[in-house]
Amino acid sequence: MNESIHGETTAYDLQDRVTELIEQQTAISEVLRAIASSPHDLQPIFDAILDSATRLCRADLGSLRLSEESGLRRVAVRGDPLLVSQALSLVPVFVEKGSFLGRLATSRLPTHIPDFTAPEGDHRDDHWIAATNAGFRTGLIVPLLKDSEIAGIITLGRKRVQPFTDKQISLCKDFAVQAAIALEITRRERQYREAQMALAHANRVTTMGQLTASITHEVNQPITAAITYALAARRWLSAEPPNFREVDDTLSLIVKEGRRAGEVVERVRALVKRVPARKDAVAINDAILEVIALTRTEAANNSVSVRTQFAEDLPRVQGDRVQLQQVMLNLIVNAIQAMSCNGEGARELVISVDAIPSVGGVRVGVRDTGPGLSPESLSRLFEPFYTTKPDGMGMGLSICRSIIEAHGGRLWATGCEPRGALFQFTIPAD
Ligand code: ADP
């Protein structure tokens, strides 16, 4: 009530109104905060929405359900535990034709049932009776709409007959809109991440494709060695008398070479396979050494010498091993390609890893002695599709940067004196 019996707005009414507005404002802020702090996880958002809807609309029970192929799935519930357990065993899962939920699905408007016990003739159905038996006396069902389809529902219930006010119904509609927006944001966020993952995977496969000749060589080398050892073992066997000790030693060497070939194939497979992102404790040195092993022949073919400067006792970093290897792969291949047009100049690749205790993590550096970075390159390197190579795609560095940033780190480039480029990134420790 806004006015006194004399038609004047009293100070108490104004105070109530202000309190109510502050409550609503706080509820909206809570929901927005939940959306901002968990764009990938809807649960805290649904909890915040239903908390506010139940509290501000003075309901005894609230539930939020999402419409899925198998029916309406409950994602949040609030209120009197007894009523909740009774009501939830009775509330329908499917929206049936002719039911009040069915009518809601057709009208897409909020359904307000001021009094469940009032005779409603044809409107009463099993769901209605179930709700009444569960102790509901007043109910409000508000749809979550997406492109005028029902994406879910918010249900509020009261144990006493006390109709919801227009203001409460409109507030609940606002909450339903917020829930629908949160659903949409998460869906787009998921689509965006999936597209990014697909792009990163495509880039990995393309980069590996550039190394095919070198990797084939890496696999062939141990196989050739194993054949040579097998021929030697045969000779030891046919000697007079056969030298079984030498045969045994040679067989051990064959096994070693077989394993070496297997390891190369395994590393290639891990990088080419499409797998969901993971968060593990990664020993960055080992991960980098594997990439160096895969690119070794490529470096040798381009007369590039590779040196590592790894600090001792490095902490493990938090992240996805394959994605971090992808970053290294791109930086190393770029460095080798940059130096391949060096003419007679020295071709040195230095890969360093240091701990940075001040920020709690590690810093990786990839330094080459190539032509370095022009001012234009330096300002555009990380832009998607920026390339100076005739057959380049220009996606490598932009993908590397998004991978590193998704790990909570930073990737940057600087020119070196007298020549060359240095790419560095940081990764937080586990
Ligand atoms: P791409 O390799 O397909 O061109 P990238 O995003 O990996 O795509 O690289 C973008 C551009 O950055 C390259 O075309 C090149 O001009 C420049 N660049 C990358 N790494 C180096 C480097 N080590 N030295 C000099 N220029 C580099």
Residues whose N, C-alpha, C, O or C-beta is under 5 A from the ligand:
A	BS01	ADP	N334 A335 A338 G370 G372 L381 Y386 T387 T388 K389 G392 M393 G394 M395 G396 L397 S398 A421
